[in-house]
């Protein structure tokens, strides 16, 4: 009987794999270590395999992406500024100086 139970377990796992995945080879990230008992799957709780500083790594990656994006924006703005006429640039600089002076007075 033990052999038949094992065969039934394997067939049930194979059936579920075919149902929930396109191919059996794609089952690389899902490992449940479930046991088949009395027609049901019993899942044993497992510890998280993610490192404790996983969230910090994600935040670092997001910040690096932001810095890269800011660098691209500033380089694009610099290219646009070089395309403007000198008069426009000087007027912009004068306006910036006025704003700075107004802020200093406050």
N, C-alpha and C positions, 0 to 999 in steps of 0.2 A: 504494500500500500504506500509506503514511503516513496517509492520510485514514481508512482502515479501522481502523488501530491506534488512532487518536484516538477514533473512534466507539466502538470496543470499550472503551476506557478510560472514557469517559463513561458508557456503559451499565453497566459494572461498578460504578462509583461510585454511580450511581443505584440499582442493585440493592442494594448494601450499605446505603445510606441508608434505603431503604424497609424493609430487614430490621431494622436496629438503632434506628430512630427511627419514631415514629408518623407524622410528617409531615415533608416535606422542609424546611418553614419553621422547624422546631424546631432545625435545625442551626446554632445561633448560637454555641455555646460550643466546638464541636469543629472544630478546623482542624488537619489532619494534615500537609498539604503532602507527601503521599506520592506516589511515582512508580510507575507501573505498568510493570514490566520483566519480560519473559518469563513472563507469567502470574502474577506475584507483585507485591505492593506493597512498595516499599522506603521505609522511613521515615527521614528525615534528622533527626538529633538537633537539638533546638532548645533555646535557653536558656529558663529559667523566666521567665515574664512577671510574676511576683509581685515586688513591691518587697522590698528586703532587710529592711526593718523591718516586714514583714507580720505576723510572729509577735508583735512588740511591740504592734501595733495590736489584734490579737486579745486579748492579755492585758489591754490597757487597757479594751477593751469588756467583758471578763469582770469586771474589777474594778469598772467602773461599774455593771454589773448587780448585783454583790454589794452595793455601797453603796446602791443603790436598794432592794434587798430588805431590807437592815438598817434603812433608814429606815422602810419600811412596817411592819416588825415592831415597831420602837420606838413608832411612832404607835399601833399596835393595842394594845400593852401599856399605853400611857398612857391610852387610852380605857377599858381594863379597870380600871386603877387608880382612875380617877375614879368608876367604878361601884361600887366597894367602899365599905363603911361606914368612917367615920372611925376607929372603934375598931380595925378590922382594919389600917388604914393605920398607925396609931400603933404597934400591936403589931409590924408588919413593920419599921417604922423602929427600934424598940427592939431587935429581933433583929439588924438590920443593924449597929447601934451595938455590940452585944455581940460580934459577929463581928469588927468592926474592932479593938475593944479586945483581943480574944484574939490577933489577928494582930500587933498592936503589941508585946505581951508576949513573943512568940516571937522 
